[in-house]
Amino acid sequence: MQTTHDQAGGSRVAVVGAGVVGMATALALQQHGLSVTVLDPQGPGEGTSSGNAGFIAAELIDPLSTPAMLRQAPRLWLDPHGAVAMPLRYLPRLLPWLARFIAAARPAQVTRGRQALAALNGAAVAAWRRCLAAIGAEEELVASGYLLVWESERGRAEARRHMEHMRRWGHEVEWLEAEQIRAREPGLSDRLSHGLFFPGGHQVRDPLVLVRRLAQAFEAGGGEFRRARVEGLAATPQGVALQTSQGNLAFDQAVVAAGAWSHHLAAGLGLEVPLETERGYHLTLPERGQALRQPVGSAERRCVMTPMSCGLRVVGFTELGGLALPPDKRRYASLRRHACRLLADATGLEASTEWMGFRPTLPDSLPVIDTHPDHPSIHFAFGHQHLGLTQAAITAELVGALVKGEAPALDLAPYRVTRFQRT
Ligand SMILES: Cc1cc2nc3c(=O)[nH]c(=O)nc-3n(C[C@H](O)[C@H](O)[C@H](O)COP(=O)(O)OP(=O)(O)OC[C@H]3O[C@@H](n4cnc5c(N)ncnc54)[C@H](O)[C@@H]3O)c2cc1C
């Protein structure tokens, strides 16, 4: 076996996966003085982390499974343009996860989940600031604010409830009537009824560029990136052995940050983790990066439009269709339809690029941030659902503490890797 133990005797750490979570983690570990190798068959950020809405969604503190969501789900599923899709071909494989997802809507569990998401989200922006300041890339994070809009008068009660809920959780929120929306965001259609503005909202300029900048800083700091797939990990008396598409490698510690594929690696380590993927879609309109002033969410259509340096991005859909099915082209047509209704000027939609990616989601909507219960050399950082960009930098700091054997800044009990284990 080729060994990559550090000649100088320092701790050598492998990070499996070069998405936003893996790259932020690799950088944090390097800043702790560790010698870090990142392994991924794709380039940094080229998976799901490339195509997200670029929104630091700190106010998304509700778990995905709540009684209200379960009540709405059939309508969202049956509407051909609705936000939830469950391809019938995949349904038999999905059922065990779905059962756990529905069970997670129990009020006590929702309350615990909300607290655990709020803890991570509340620390997210400050962690991103620290991460980006350390590499001189502060300009990648923009204090943009966030606008959430409703088209229908019927949505007033829902918007009021949401505003009160957000304020209870410490978020600054302003109520906007139609004319105030027009003043704040002239790029939107005049068919809107009302909205909520979150002055504290942040976005990134371009999520792929962001991860590439993390990777550049990592490599400039002496970090190694290997284009290799990790087939399996095993704890050894010296640390951890990795079987990879480039042969076997040995490290002192490893972090599994392989997004929606992480459960396969966890299974090889004796851990059952019910990770599913919520496939999400986007359009990017390359010439329309100035079409909006800030990210805009549609509460009714459940899509988000974000102005980015690469263009205007329109994202949406939760398609519970696994990792293997091809993208469903109908989703792009639905996103075009949503954008047409929401934008004042829908020029550029026909020239938009299309993309689909895999959100890694556990039934309780919380990520795994933990160390293997039996193998202290193996750590996990995955399952960040709709919030992987938001939570990557704080996750990286927490994993840094785990790898160094220090006390993490947050209580990590809610994010345990064993929480789904049937004993
Ligand atoms: C349409 C859409 C919009 C979104 N919008 C937002 C948003 O606005 N804000 C937000 O916070 N989040 C958003 N998200 C979610 C966010 O993008 C994800 O949570 C995040 O990208 C997950 O990052 P990751 O690093 O865990 O996974 P990934 O980016 O998927 O990276 C995992 C990496 O692991 C690699 N890998 C897999 N298996 C192996 C293996 N065996 N060996 C080596 N490498 C392996 C893959 O090649 C990949 O590069 C959105 C997601 C989608 C789909």
The ligand as an ORCA input file, in Angstrom:
! r2SCAN-3c Opt
* xyz 0 1
  C     -31.330     23.442     -7.399
  C     -30.607     23.576     -6.082
  C     -30.581     24.814     -5.432
  C     -29.938     24.943     -4.205
  N     -29.869     26.172     -3.619
  C     -29.205     26.327     -2.443
  C     -29.044     27.605     -1.858
  O     -29.449     28.624     -2.422
  N     -28.429     27.689     -0.656
  C     -27.922     26.588     -0.014
  O     -27.403     26.713      1.082
  N     -27.997     25.355     -0.583
  C     -28.624     25.210     -1.777
  N     -28.716     23.978     -2.355
  C     -28.142     22.824     -1.661
  C     -26.640     22.764     -1.828
  O     -26.270     23.002     -3.170
  C     -26.150     21.387     -1.379
  O     -26.616     21.110     -0.074
  C     -24.627     21.367     -1.378
  O     -24.129     21.678     -2.660
  C     -24.104     20.021     -0.928
  O     -22.708     20.145     -0.921
  P     -21.801     18.887     -0.722
  O     -20.387     19.357     -0.733
  O     -22.275     18.119      0.464
  O     -22.142     17.950     -1.981
  P     -21.692     18.032     -3.509
  O     -21.590     19.401     -4.024
  O     -22.590     17.086     -4.224
  O     -20.237     17.450     -3.460
  C     -19.998     16.099     -3.167
  C     -18.777     15.684     -3.962
  O     -18.433     14.358     -3.559
  C     -17.961     13.682     -4.678
  N     -18.059     12.248     -4.444
  C     -19.171     11.488     -4.384
  N     -18.825     10.198     -4.149
  C     -17.475     10.168     -4.054
  C     -16.537      9.132     -3.833
  N     -16.938      7.875     -3.640
  N     -15.214      9.442     -3.821
  C     -14.800     10.725     -3.993
  N     -15.655     11.756     -4.197
  C     -16.984     11.471     -4.228
  C     -18.839     14.172     -5.826
  O     -18.185     13.980     -7.069
  C     -19.037     15.650     -5.470
  O     -18.098     16.471     -6.119
  C     -29.332     23.821     -3.598
  C     -29.328     22.588     -4.263
  C     -29.950     22.467     -5.504
  C     -29.916     21.150     -6.198
*
